[in-house]
Amino acid sequence: MVQDERIAELEALVARQQLQNEQLLAVNAELRARVQELEAQLAKDSHNSSKPPSSDGWRRKTKSLRRRSGKATGGQLGHRGETLHQVATPDEVVEHRPAVCAQCQTPLEGEPVVLRERRQVLELPALRLRVREHQAVQVRCPQCQHVSLGTFPAEAPSRAQYGPRLRALSVYLIEQQFVPYGRVRALLADLFGAQLSEGTLVAWVQQGATTLAPVEAELKAALRRAAVLHNDETGVRRAGTLAWAHVASTNRLTHYAIAAKRGTEATDAIGILPGFTGVSVHDGWAPYRHYTQCRHALCNIHHLRELTFVEEQYQQTWAKELKDLLLEMKTAVEEARTSGRRQLPTTTRQVFVARYRKLLAAGHAANPPPERRPRQRGRVKQTPVRNLLERLWLGQDEVLRFLDDLTIPFDNNQAERDLRLLKVQQKVSGCFRSDHGAAAFARLRGYLSTLSKQGLALLAALESVFAGHPLYPQFA
């Protein structure tokens, strides 16, 4: 009897220890996963994730995904330099004539010139505001004796005002060069003696944005008609809170909008994606997939960074091989595009796709699905590598869409470049002070970016805006 009780006690003890071991193993697995997750977070920087280069810090040296060209730095052999040349007709000629002979001191006044050597100095004219006075005169008709009054031009609505050229320069400095309002005031005071208030500059920015409203409407309509559209968004500060700058662009057109929301509520309100039926290129963010009337293409630069992370952090060779394959596809597409082809040969594409699927299968084999622990409830959390594999497998058509249509780019660099200057503005100025200031900035920046892409003169275009008849870019 005593022996049976002793055996029962030992069996109960073993059962408790087994349960405790299972619990300890579960805790150990959770802690190992957490350590791995934290190590992965520390290992991420701009070369293996979507983190910006500014977050890398000066201690970390990253390896760029760009391939070296092998060329030396500086101008290459055959490069056409930018040499300063003389002009045929100078604005002013200053003759330096010797007064006496350098040898015998004979006066040389009136003697003929034997040879003339020319040197030119290109210099700014003296900077000052030029005042044009408009006078509306009254004239009496000699026949009926009626007195007619001349009319003032549109640029002179009151007794004294600044002209469209100075307004254009001020808005150009603020919206294109991102010079803060206070420094624009100081610059104009130093150059021209113009004592402007900050309120005046703000009013000019608002005036320019209001004038450009119909231009923006046509710009949005043109982007809805585009065959390929780049989309992206980034966080900005507006009136002390987080807001989102959205961009929709092509290589010739740019539209910006700053909204309180990041998702479909904002893009619906902007009004470009709801009516777009072409190919939307983006980073795979879920709200973009809400628009099912268009096709989607994913940015493969994001995939290259994530594969770099898997290769370096987990030492999985399939990731490096898949990264090399994507770059090989990109090179093949660029060569086909350069040679004038409209698509890759069918056999070449099939080989690429077969290799792609084989490498994803190797990735799945190296990263089996996580097992459900005893008594675990809810959805089993997957590793970042499994999430990447599923995205590349289920979204294969969107990842490889650039293989089927050579007009579709490999990446979303166009939108990312268009957003980069907004981050520069935020670094300089810190934030937008108001909603209407942010909206004006977005409209003016979209206009200037579009003109710049089309090679048009920005200052002259802004001058046309403040003259009341804005220059329209090409929307075709």
Contacts in CASP RR format, 6 or more apart in sequence:
PFRMAT RR
TARGET T0000
AUTHOR 0000-0000-0000
METHOD contacts of the structure
MODEL  1
MVQDERIAELEALVARQQLQNEQLLAVNAELRARVQELEAQLAKDSHNSS
KPPSSDGWRRKTKSLRRRSGKATGGQLGHRGETLHQVATPDEVVEHRPAV
CAQCQTPLEGEPVVLRERRQVLELPALRLRVREHQAVQVRCPQCQHVSLG
TFPAEAPSRAQYGPRLRALSVYLIEQQFVPYGRVRALLADLFGAQLSEGT
LVAWVQQGATTLAPVEAELKAALRRAAVLHNDETGVRRAGTLAWAHVAST
NRLTHYAIAAKRGTEATDAIGILPGFTGVSVHDGWAPYRHYTQCRHALCN
IHHLRELTFVEEQYQQTWAKELKDLLLEMKTAVEEARTSGRRQLPTTTRQ
VFVARYRKLLAAGHAANPPPERRPRQRGRVKQTPVRNLLERLWLGQDEVL
RFLDDLTIPFDNNQAERDLRLLKVQQKVSGCFRSDHGAAAFARLRGYLST
LSKQGLALLAALESVFAGHPLYPQFA
22 374 0 8 1.000
26 373 0 8 1.000
26 374 0 8 1.000
29 373 0 8 1.000
39 313 0 8 1.000
40 309 0 8 1.000
40 313 0 8 1.000
40 384 0 8 1.000
43 309 0 8 1.000
43 312 0 8 1.000
43 313 0 8 1.000
44 51 0 8 1.000
44 309 0 8 1.000
45 51 0 8 1.000
45 55 0 8 1.000
45 56 0 8 1.000
45 60 0 8 1.000
45 62 0 8 1.000
46 52 0 8 1.000
46 53 0 8 1.000
46 55 0 8 1.000
46 56 0 8 1.000
46 62 0 8 1.000
47 62 0 8 1.000
47 63 0 8 1.000
47 64 0 8 1.000
47 65 0 8 1.000
47 305 0 8 1.000
47 308 0 8 1.000
48 305 0 8 1.000
48 306 0 8 1.000
48 308 0 8 1.000
48 309 0 8 1.000
48 312 0 8 1.000
48 313 0 8 1.000
49 305 0 8 1.000
49 306 0 8 1.000
49 309 0 8 1.000
50 283 0 8 1.000
50 302 0 8 1.000
50 305 0 8 1.000
52 423 0 8 1.000
53 62 0 8 1.000
56 62 0 8 1.000
65 301 0 8 1.000
65 304 0 8 1.000
65 305 0 8 1.000
65 308 0 8 1.000
67 327 0 8 1.000
84 122 0 8 1.000
86 118 0 8 1.000
86 120 0 8 1.000
87 120 0 8 1.000
90 120 0 8 1.000
97 108 0 8 1.000
97 113 0 8 1.000
98 108 0 8 1.000
99 107 0 8 1.000
99 108 0 8 1.000
99 109 0 8 1.000
100 106 0 8 1.000
100 107 0 8 1.000
100 108 0 8 1.000
101 107 0 8 1.000
101 108 0 8 1.000
127 191 0 8 1.000
127 192 0 8 1.000
128 192 0 8 1.000
128 193 0 8 1.000
129 166 0 8 1.000
129 192 0 8 1.000
129 193 0 8 1.000
129 194 0 8 1.000
134 152 0 8 1.000
134 153 0 8 1.000
134 156 0 8 1.000
136 149 0 8 1.000
136 150 0 8 1.000
136 151 0 8 1.000
136 152 0 8 1.000
137 149 0 8 1.000
137 150 0 8 1.000
138 147 0 8 1.000
138 148 0 8 1.000
138 149 0 8 1.000
138 150 0 8 1.000
139 147 0 8 1.000
139 148 0 8 1.000
139 150 0 8 1.000
140 146 0 8 1.000
140 147 0 8 1.000
141 147 0 8 1.000
141 148 0 8 1.000
154 467 0 8 1.000
154 468 0 8 1.000
155 161 0 8 1.000
155 163 0 8 1.000
155 164 0 8 1.000
155 467 0 8 1.000
162 194 0 8 1.000
162 196 0 8 1.000
163 466 0 8 1.000
164 463 0 8 1.000
164 465 0 8 1.000
164 466 0 8 1.000
164 467 0 8 1.000
164 468 0 8 1.000
165 463 0 8 1.000
165 466 0 8 1.000
166 188 0 8 1.000
166 192 0 8 1.000
166 194 0 8 1.000
167 204 0 8 1.000
167 207 0 8 1.000
167 462 0 8 1.000
167 466 0 8 1.000
168 459 0 8 1.000
168 462 0 8 1.000
168 463 0 8 1.000
168 465 0 8 1.000
168 466 0 8 1.000
169 188 0 8 1.000
169 459 0 8 1.000
169 462 0 8 1.000
170 184 0 8 1.000
170 188 0 8 1.000
170 196 0 8 1.000
170 201 0 8 1.000
170 204 0 8 1.000
171 204 0 8 1.000
171 205 0 8 1.000
171 208 0 8 1.000
171 444 0 8 1.000
171 462 0 8 1.000
171 466 0 8 1.000
172 458 0 8 1.000
172 459 0 8 1.000
172 462 0 8 1.000
173 179 0 8 1.000
173 184 0 8 1.000
173 187 0 8 1.000
174 180 0 8 1.000
174 181 0 8 1.000
174 184 0 8 1.000
174 201 0 8 1.000
174 205 0 8 1.000
175 205 0 8 1.000
175 441 0 8 1.000
175 444 0 8 1.000
175 445 0 8 1.000
175 448 0 8 1.000
176 448 0 8 1.000
176 458 0 8 1.000
178 421 0 8 1.000
178 424 0 8 1.000
178 425 0 8 1.000
178 428 0 8 1.000
178 429 0 8 1.000
179 187 0 8 1.000
179 428 0 8 1.000
180 428 0 8 1.000
180 429 0 8 1.000
181 198 0 8 1.000
181 201 0 8 1.000
181 202 0 8 1.000
182 198 0 8 1.000
184 196 0 8 1.000
184 201 0 8 1.000
185 196 0 8 1.000
185 197 0 8 1.000
185 198 0 8 1.000
185 201 0 8 1.000
188 194 0 8 1.000
188 196 0 8 1.000
189 195 0 8 1.000
189 196 0 8 1.000
202 437 0 8 1.000
204 466 0 8 1.000
205 437 0 8 1.000
205 440 0 8 1.000
205 441 0 8 1.000
205 444 0 8 1.000
206 436 0 8 1.000
206 437 0 8 1.000
206 440 0 8 1.000
207 466 0 8 1.000
208 440 0 8 1.000
208 444 0 8 1.000
208 462 0 8 1.000
208 465 0 8 1.000
208 466 0 8 1.000
209 439 0 8 1.000
209 440 0 8 1.000
209 443 0 8 1.000
209 444 0 8 1.000
211 465 0 8 1.000
211 466 0 8 1.000
211 468 0 8 1.000
211 470 0 8 1.000
212 443 0 8 1.000
212 444 0 8 1.000
212 447 0 8 1.000
212 465 0 8 1.000
212 470 0 8 1.000
213 443 0 8 1.000
215 447 0 8 1.000
215 470 0 8 1.000
215 472 0 8 1.000
215 473 0 8 1.000
216 255 0 8 1.000
216 443 0 8 1.000
216 446 0 8 1.000
216 447 0 8 1.000
218 472 0 8 1.000
218 475 0 8 1.000
219 253 0 8 1.000
219 255 0 8 1.000
219 446 0 8 1.000
219 447 0 8 1.000
219 450 0 8 1.000
219 473 0 8 1.000
219 475 0 8 1.000
220 255 0 8 1.000
220 270 0 8 1.000
220 271 0 8 1.000
220 272 0 8 1.000
221 475 0 8 1.000
222 253 0 8 1.000
222 475 0 8 1.000
222 476 0 8 1.000
223 229 0 8 1.000
223 248 0 8 1.000
223 249 0 8 1.000
223 250 0 8 1.000
223 253 0 8 1.000
223 255 0 8 1.000
223 272 0 8 1.000
223 276 0 8 1.000
224 271 0 8 1.000
224 272 0 8 1.000
224 275 0 8 1.000
224 276 0 8 1.000
226 250 0 8 1.000
226 253 0 8 1.000
226 276 0 8 1.000
226 278 0 8 1.000
227 278 0 8 1.000
227 279 0 8 1.000
227 407 0 8 1.000
228 250 0 8 1.000
228 278 0 8 1.000
228 279 0 8 1.000
228 281 0 8 1.000
228 297 0 8 1.000
228 407 0 8 1.000
228 408 0 8 1.000
228 409 0 8 1.000
229 248 0 8 1.000
229 249 0 8 1.000
229 250 0 8 1.000
229 272 0 8 1.000
229 273 0 8 1.000
229 276 0 8 1.000
229 278 0 8 1.000
229 279 0 8 1.000
229 280 0 8 1.000
229 281 0 8 1.000
229 294 0 8 1.000
230 247 0 8 1.000
230 248 0 8 1.000
230 249 0 8 1.000
230 250 0 8 1.000
230 281 0 8 1.000
230 282 0 8 1.000
230 409 0 8 1.000
230 412 0 8 1.000
230 414 0 8 1.000
230 415 0 8 1.000
230 418 0 8 1.000
231 246 0 8 1.000
231 247 0 8 1.000
231 248 0 8 1.000
231 273 0 8 1.000
231 280 0 8 1.000
231 281 0 8 1.000
231 282 0 8 1.000
231 288 0 8 1.000
231 412 0 8 1.000
231 415 0 8 1.000
232 246 0 8 1.000
232 247 0 8 1.000
232 282 0 8 1.000
232 283 0 8 1.000
232 412 0 8 1.000
232 415 0 8 1.000
232 416 0 8 1.000
232 418 0 8 1.000
232 419 0 8 1.000
233 244 0 8 1.000
233 245 0 8 1.000
233 246 0 8 1.000
233 247 0 8 1.000
233 262 0 8 1.000
233 285 0 8 1.000
233 419 0 8 1.000
234 244 0 8 1.000
234 245 0 8 1.000
234 419 0 8 1.000
234 422 0 8 1.000
234 423 0 8 1.000
235 242 0 8 1.000
235 243 0 8 1.000
235 244 0 8 1.000
235 245 0 8 1.000
235 262 0 8 1.000
236 242 0 8 1.000
236 243 0 8 1.000
236 244 0 8 1.000
236 245 0 8 1.000
236 258 0 8 1.000
236 422 0 8 1.000
236 426 0 8 1.000
236 431 0 8 1.000
236 432 0 8 1.000
236 438 0 8 1.000
237 243 0 8 1.000
237 426 0 8 1.000
237 430 0 8 1.000
237 431 0 8 1.000
237 432 0 8 1.000
238 258 0 8 1.000
238 431 0 8 1.000
238 432 0 8 1.000
238 434 0 8 1.000
238 435 0 8 1.000
238 438 0 8 1.000
239 431 0 8 1.000
239 432 0 8 1.000
239 433 0 8 1.000
239 434 0 8 1.000
239 435 0 8 1.000
240 431 0 8 1.000
241 260 0 8 1.000
243 258 0 8 1.000
243 259 0 8 1.000
243 260 0 8 1.000
243 432 0 8 1.000
243 438 0 8 1.000
244 258 0 8 1.000
244 259 0 8 1.000
244 260 0 8 1.000
244 261 0 8 1.000
244 262 0 8 1.000
244 263 0 8 1.000
244 266 0 8 1.000
245 256 0 8 1.000
245 257 0 8 1.000
245 258 0 8 1.000
245 419 0 8 1.000
245 422 0 8 1.000
245 442 0 8 1.000
246 256 0 8 1.000
246 257 0 8 1.000
246 258 0 8 1.000
246 259 0 8 1.000
246 266 0 8 1.000
246 267 0 8 1.000
246 270 0 8 1.000
247 254 0 8 1.000
247 255 0 8 1.000
247 256 0 8 1.000
247 415 0 8 1.000
247 418 0 8 1.000
247 419 0 8 1.000
248 255 0 8 1.000
248 270 0 8 1.000
248 272 0 8 1.000
248 273 0 8 1.000
248 415 0 8 1.000
249 255 0 8 1.000
249 414 0 8 1.000
249 415 0 8 1.000
249 418 0 8 1.000
249 449 0 8 1.000
250 414 0 8 1.000
251 414 0 8 1.000
251 453 0 8 1.000
252 450 0 8 1.000
252 453 0 8 1.000
252 454 0 8 1.000
252 473 0 8 1.000
252 474 0 8 1.000
253 450 0 8 1.000
253 453 0 8 1.000
253 473 0 8 1.000
253 475 0 8 1.000
254 418 0 8 1.000
254 445 0 8 1.000
254 446 0 8 1.000
254 449 0 8 1.000
254 450 0 8 1.000
254 453 0 8 1.000
255 270 0 8 1.000
255 272 0 8 1.000
255 446 0 8 1.000
256 418 0 8 1.000
256 422 0 8 1.000
256 441 0 8 1.000
256 442 0 8 1.000
256 443 0 8 1.000
256 445 0 8 1.000
256 446 0 8 1.000
256 449 0 8 1.000
257 266 0 8 1.000
257 270 0 8 1.000
257 442 0 8 1.000
258 432 0 8 1.000
258 438 0 8 1.000
258 439 0 8 1.000
258 441 0 8 1.000
258 442 0 8 1.000
259 266 0 8 1.000
259 269 0 8 1.000
259 270 0 8 1.000
260 266 0 8 1.000
262 287 0 8 1.000
263 287 0 8 1.000
264 287 0 8 1.000
264 290 0 8 1.000
267 273 0 8 1.000
267 274 0 8 1.000
267 287 0 8 1.000
267 288 0 8 1.000
267 291 0 8 1.000
268 274 0 8 1.000
273 280 0 8 1.000
273 288 0 8 1.000
273 291 0 8 1.000
273 294 0 8 1.000
274 291 0 8 1.000
275 293 0 8 1.000
276 291 0 8 1.000
276 293 0 8 1.000
276 294 0 8 1.000
277 293 0 8 1.000
277 294 0 8 1.000
278 294 0 8 1.000
278 295 0 8 1.000
279 294 0 8 1.000
279 295 0 8 1.000
279 296 0 8 1.000
279 297 0 8 1.000
279 401 0 8 1.000
279 405 0 8 1.000
279 408 0 8 1.000
280 288 0 8 1.000
280 291 0 8 1.000
280 294 0 8 1.000
280 295 0 8 1.000
280 296 0 8 1.000
280 297 0 8 1.000
281 296 0 8 1.000
281 297 0 8 1.000
281 298 0 8 1.000
281 299 0 8 1.000
281 408 0 8 1.000
281 409 0 8 1.000
281 411 0 8 1.000
281 412 0 8 1.000
281 414 0 8 1.000
281 415 0 8 1.000
282 288 0 8 1.000
282 296 0 8 1.000
282 297 0 8 1.000
282 298 0 8 1.000
282 299 0 8 1.000
282 412 0 8 1.000
282 415 0 8 1.000
283 298 0 8 1.000
283 299 0 8 1.000
283 302 0 8 1.000
283 412 0 8 1.000
284 296 0 8 1.000
284 298 0 8 1.000
284 299 0 8 1.000
284 302 0 8 1.000
284 398 0 8 1.000
288 296 0 8 1.000
289 296 0 8 1.000
295 401 0 8 1.000
296 398 0 8 1.000
296 401 0 8 1.000
297 398 0 8 1.000
297 401 0 8 1.000
297 402 0 8 1.000
297 408 0 8 1.000
297 409 0 8 1.000
298 395 0 8 1.000
298 398 0 8 1.000
298 399 0 8 1.000
298 401 0 8 1.000
299 411 0 8 1.000
299 412 0 8 1.000
299 413 0 8 1.000
300 326 0 8 1.000
300 330 0 8 1.000
300 399 0 8 1.000
300 402 0 8 1.000
300 410 0 8 1.000
300 411 0 8 1.000
301 410 0 8 1.000
301 411 0 8 1.000
301 412 0 8 1.000
301 413 0 8 1.000
302 412 0 8 1.000
303 326 0 8 1.000
303 388 0 8 1.000
303 392 0 8 1.000
303 399 0 8 1.000
304 323 0 8 1.000
304 326 0 8 1.000
304 327 0 8 1.000
306 384 0 8 1.000
306 388 0 8 1.000
307 319 0 8 1.000
307 320 0 8 1.000
307 322 0 8 1.000
307 323 0 8 1.000
307 326 0 8 1.000
307 388 0 8 1.000
308 319 0 8 1.000
308 323 0 8 1.000
310 316 0 8 1.000
310 319 0 8 1.000
310 385 0 8 1.000
310 388 0 8 1.000
311 317 0 8 1.000
311 319 0 8 1.000
311 320 0 8 1.000
311 323 0 8 1.000
314 385 0 8 1.000
316 363 0 8 1.000
316 366 0 8 1.000
316 367 0 8 1.000
316 385 0 8 1.000
318 359 0 8 1.000
318 362 0 8 1.000
318 363 0 8 1.000
318 366 0 8 1.000
319 363 0 8 1.000
321 359 0 8 1.000
322 356 0 8 1.000
322 359 0 8 1.000
322 360 0 8 1.000
322 392 0 8 1.000
325 352 0 8 1.000
325 355 0 8 1.000
325 356 0 8 1.000
325 359 0 8 1.000
328 352 0 8 1.000
329 352 0 8 1.000
329 400 0 8 1.000
329 402 0 8 1.000
329 403 0 8 1.000
329 410 0 8 1.000
330 402 0 8 1.000
330 410 0 8 1.000
332 344 0 8 1.000
332 348 0 8 1.000
332 352 0 8 1.000
333 344 0 8 1.000
333 402 0 8 1.000
333 403 0 8 1.000
333 406 0 8 1.000
333 410 0 8 1.000
336 343 0 8 1.000
336 344 0 8 1.000
336 406 0 8 1.000
337 406 0 8 1.000
341 406 0 8 1.000
342 406 0 8 1.000
343 349 0 8 1.000
343 404 0 8 1.000
343 405 0 8 1.000
343 406 0 8 1.000
344 352 0 8 1.000
344 403 0 8 1.000
344 406 0 8 1.000
349 403 0 8 1.000
349 404 0 8 1.000
352 400 0 8 1.000
352 403 0 8 1.000
353 396 0 8 1.000
353 400 0 8 1.000
353 403 0 8 1.000
356 396 0 8 1.000
356 400 0 8 1.000
357 396 0 8 1.000
360 389 0 8 1.000
360 392 0 8 1.000
360 393 0 8 1.000
363 385 0 8 1.000
363 389 0 8 1.000
364 389 0 8 1.000
364 393 0 8 1.000
367 383 0 8 1.000
367 385 0 8 1.000
367 386 0 8 1.000
367 389 0 8 1.000
369 380 0 8 1.000
369 382 0 8 1.000
369 386 0 8 1.000
370 380 0 8 1.000
370 381 0 8 1.000
370 382 0 8 1.000
370 383 0 8 1.000
370 386 0 8 1.000
371 380 0 8 1.000
372 380 0 8 1.000
382 390 0 8 1.000
392 399 0 8 1.000
401 408 0 8 1.000
402 408 0 8 1.000
402 409 0 8 1.000
402 410 0 8 1.000
418 449 0 8 1.000
421 445 0 8 1.000
421 449 0 8 1.000
422 445 0 8 1.000
425 441 0 8 1.000
432 438 0 8 1.000
432 441 0 8 1.000
447 461 0 8 1.000
447 473 0 8 1.000
448 458 0 8 1.000
448 461 0 8 1.000
448 462 0 8 1.000
450 473 0 8 1.000
451 457 0 8 1.000
451 458 0 8 1.000
451 461 0 8 1.000
451 471 0 8 1.000
451 473 0 8 1.000
452 458 0 8 1.000
454 473 0 8 1.000
454 474 0 8 1.000
456 471 0 8 1.000
456 473 0 8 1.000
460 471 0 8 1.000
461 470 0 8 1.000
461 471 0 8 1.000
464 470 0 8 1.000
464 471 0 8 1.000
465 471 0 8 1.000
END
